[in-house]
Amino acid sequence: MKDATECEYKALVEHLLFKSSRAAKSVCAELAANLKAHGWTNDGKDMINQTSSILKRKRGEATLTIFVKPQDGGSEVKMLTKGLSWDEK
């Protein structure tokens, strides 16, 4: 996401955390569109509401579980990853 701030990757648990200045619903829409464009497919139904949202995606053996919640006029995103290779190719 172009407006992501305070990005942090926790290698031990494969979590990616960041914040956005935009509303959670807008962040969910952008994440869903960007992931789809990169070959990720839905892994269950998205749960998007006012207080907390969850998106699940898969690509091959890799999975993402993304939590988006409103915070301080923007959003906080926590992405749990499994099976991703973080090595640059």
Buried (B, 14 or more C-beta within 10 A) or exposed (E): BEEBEEEEEEEEEBBBBBBBEBBBBBBBEBBBEEBEEEEBEEBEEBEBEEEEBBBBBBBEEEBBBBBBBBEEEBBBBBBBBEEBEEEEE
